[in-house]
């Protein structure tokens, strides 16, 4: 009986040791997978942060161009630089959209790898980021619709795109045969002033949304870096 009990105890001890080794090995594998995932995630967020900064610079350039057009309305007719209106319109008509790389993040969300991250703060931000990106993307669509349906629709009837594109784009499309001085007419048009004014505030709002998203991405990047140092 004593021998049998001893055998049972040894078997139980052996099982516990095996389970402990198995759990240790599984934890080691999990930690290794989590570390590798975080490294790839960090690389993705660094790239997206660079993209966000470029988009914000582009929007700030567009906003400055819009303000300069508004200032042209305040100048005397003899002081107006008509050619500058063409160049400024070329800048302000350039749209910006959210185009971030989220392959690694989506992988982590779909496979449960995000759940392996120790930091609850980081996990929460990673879970919430897709909806934040979608929100900014919806605002981009609102801006794009305004640009297309109002400002550009007005300019198609009251401006010569070919002259502008030939002067400031990389493509040589030739000069227009029409000689109407649309710049002078536009700067005497109250509807055009209203459209540019609205464009300015639309762009300012879009810039704020993109700035908030950029800050969120930067914070997540820093949290990933902290996680990798553990």
C-alpha positions in Angstrom: 0.0 0.0 0.0 2.8 2.4 0.9 4.6 1.5 -2.3 1.4 2.1 -4.4 0.8 5.5 -2.7 4.4 6.4 -3.4 4.0 5.5 -7.0 0.9 7.7 -7.2 2.6 10.6 -5.6 5.5 10.3 -8.1 3.1 10.2 -11.0 1.3 13.2 -9.7 4.5 15.1 -9.2 5.6 14.1 -12.7 2.4 15.4 -14.2 2.6 18.7 -12.3 6.2 19.1 -13.4 5.2 18.4 -17.0 2.3 20.8 -16.8 4.6 23.5 -15.4 7.2 23.0 -18.1 4.4 23.0 -20.8 2.9 26.2 -19.3 6.3 27.8 -19.1 7.0 26.9 -22.7 3.6 28.2 -23.9 4.2 31.5 -22.0 7.6 31.8 -23.6 6.1 31.2 -27.1 3.2 33.6 -26.4 5.7 36.3 -25.2 7.9 35.8 -28.3 4.8 36.1 -30.6 3.6 39.2 -28.8 7.1 40.8 -29.0 7.3 40.0 -32.7 3.8 41.4 -33.3 4.6 44.6 -31.3 7.8 45.1 -33.4 5.8 44.9 -36.6 3.1 47.1 -35.2 5.6 49.7 -34.2 7.0 49.8 -37.7 3.5 50.2 -39.1 2.7 53.1 -36.7 6.0 54.9 -37.5 5.1 54.8 -41.1 1.6 56.0 -40.4 2.9 58.8 -38.3 5.1 60.0 -41.2 2.0 59.9 -43.5 -0.1 61.8 -41.0 2.6 64.6 -40.7 2.8 64.9 -44.5 -1.0 65.2 -44.8 -1.2 67.8 -42.1 1.6 69.8 -43.9 -0.4 69.6 -47.1 -3.6 70.8 -45.4 -1.8 73.7 -43.7 -0.4 74.7 -47.1 -3.9 74.6 -48.6 -5.4 76.6 -45.7 -2.6 79.3 -46.2 -3.5 79.4 -49.9 -7.2 79.9 -49.1 -6.4 82.8 -46.8 -4.2 84.4 -49.5 -7.1 84.2 -51.9 -9.4 85.9 -49.4 -6.7 88.6 -49.0 -6.9 89.3 -52.7 -10.5 90.4 -52.3 -9.2 93.2 -50.0 -6.7 94.6 -52.4 -7.3 97.4 -54.9 -7.9 96.2 -58.4 -4.7 97.7 -59.6 -2.7 95.9 -57.0 -4.1 92.4 -57.7 -1.7 89.8 -59.0 -4.1 88.0 -61.3 -1.7 85.2 -62.0 -1.3 84.4 -58.3 -5.0 83.5 -58.1 -4.4 80.7 -60.6 -1.5 79.3 -58.6 -3.4 79.6 -55.3 -6.5 77.8 -56.7 -4.2 75.0 -57.9 -3.1 74.6 -54.3 -6.5 74.9 -52.5 -8.2 72.4 -54.9 -5.8 69.6 -53.8 -7.7 67.3 -51.5 -6.4 65.1 -48.7 -7.7 61.7 -47.6 -7.0 59.2 -44.9 -4.7 56.5 -46.4 -3.1 54.7 -43.5 -1.5 51.2 -43.5 -3.4 49.0 -41.1 -2.5 45.4 -42.1 -0.7 44.5 -38.9 -3.3 46.2 -36.7 -6.1 44.3 -38.5 -4.2 41.1 -38.1 -3.8 41.7 -34.4 -7.5 42.5 -34.0 -8.7 39.5 -36.1 -6.4 36.9 -34.6 -6.5 38.0 -30.9 -2.8 39.1 -30.8 -3.9 42.5 -29.5 -5.4 40.7 -26.5 -1.9 39.3 -25.6 -0.5 42.8 -25.0 -0.1 43.5 -21.2 -0.9 47.2 -21.3 -4.7 47.7 -21.0 -4.3 51.3 -22.1 -2.5 50.3 -25.3 -5.1 47.6 -26.0 -7.9 50.0 -25.5 -6.4 52.5 -27.9 -5.7 49.8 -30.5 -9.3 48.6 -30.3 -10.6 52.1 -30.7 -8.3 53.3 -33.5 -10.2 51.8 -36.5 -13.4 53.7 -35.5 -11.4 56.9 -35.1 -9.9 56.5 -38.6 -13.4 55.8 -40.0 -14.7 59.0 -38.4 -11.9 61.1 -40.0 -12.5 59.3 -43.3 -16.2 60.3 -43.1 -15.2 64.0 -42.6 -12.8 63.7 -45.5 -15.8 62.5 -47.6 -17.8 65.5 -46.4 -15.0 67.9 -47.4 -14.6 66.1 -50.8 -18.3 66.3 -51.5 -18.3 70.1 -50.8 -15.2 70.6 -52.9 -16.8 68.7 -55.9 -20.4 69.8 -55.6 -19.9 73.4 -54.8 -16.5 75.0 -55.3 -15.4 73.0 -58.3 -18.9 73.1 -59.8 -18.8 76.9 -59.6 -15.3 77.1 -61.1 -16.2 74.8 -64.0 -18.6 77.5 -65.1 -16.6 80.6 -64.1 -12.9 79.7 -64.5 -10.5 78.2 -67.1 -9.0 75.1 -65.7 -6.8 74.5 -68.8 -4.9 77.7 -68.3 -4.3 76.9 -64.6 -3.3 73.2 -65.3 -1.0 74.2 -68.2 0.8 76.8 -66.0 1.2 74.7 -62.8 0.8 71.0 -63.4 3.6 68.8 -64.7 1.7 68.1 -67.9 2.0 70.3 -70.9 -1.6 70.4 -72.2 -1.3 73.5 -74.3 -2.8 76.9 -73.9 -6.5 77.7 -74.1 -8.0 79.7 -77.0 -10.3 81.5 -74.6 -9.0 84.8 -73.3 -11.6 85.8 -70.7 -10.0 87.3 -67.6 -11.7 85.0 -65.2 -9.4 86.0 -62.3 -10.6 89.6 -62.4 -14.2 88.5 -62.7 -13.9 86.0 -59.8 -12.4 88.6 -57.4 -15.5 90.7 -58.1 -17.9 87.8 -57.5 -19.5 87.6 -54.1 -20.5 84.0 -54.5 -16.9 83.0 -55.2 -15.8 84.9 -52.0 -18.5 83.0 -50.0 -17.3 79.6 -51.4 -13.6 80.4 -50.6 -14.6 81.6 -47.1 -16.5 78.3 -46.5 -13.6 76.3 -48.0 -11.3 77.9 -45.4 -13.4 76.8 -42.4 -14.1 73.4 -43.9 -10.3 72.9 -44.3 -9.7 74.2 -40.7 -12.1 71.6 -39.4 -10.5 68.8 -41.5 -7.1 69.8 -40.2 -8.2 69.6 -36.6 -9.6 66.0 -37.1 -6.4 64.9 -38.8 -4.3 66.6 -36.1 -6.2 64.7 -33.4 -5.7 61.4 -35.3 -2.0 62.2 -35.7 -1.7 62.7 -31.9 -3.5 59.5 -31.3 -1.1 57.6 -33.6 1.9 59.2 -31.9 0.6 58.2 -28.4 0.0 54.6 -29.5 3.5 54.5 -31.0 5.0 55.6 -27.7 3.0 53.0 -25.8 4.2 50.2 -28.1 7.8 51.4 -27.5 7.2 51.1 -23.8 5.7 47.7 -24.2 8.8 46.5 -26.2 11.1 47.6 -23.4 9.5 45.3 -20.8 
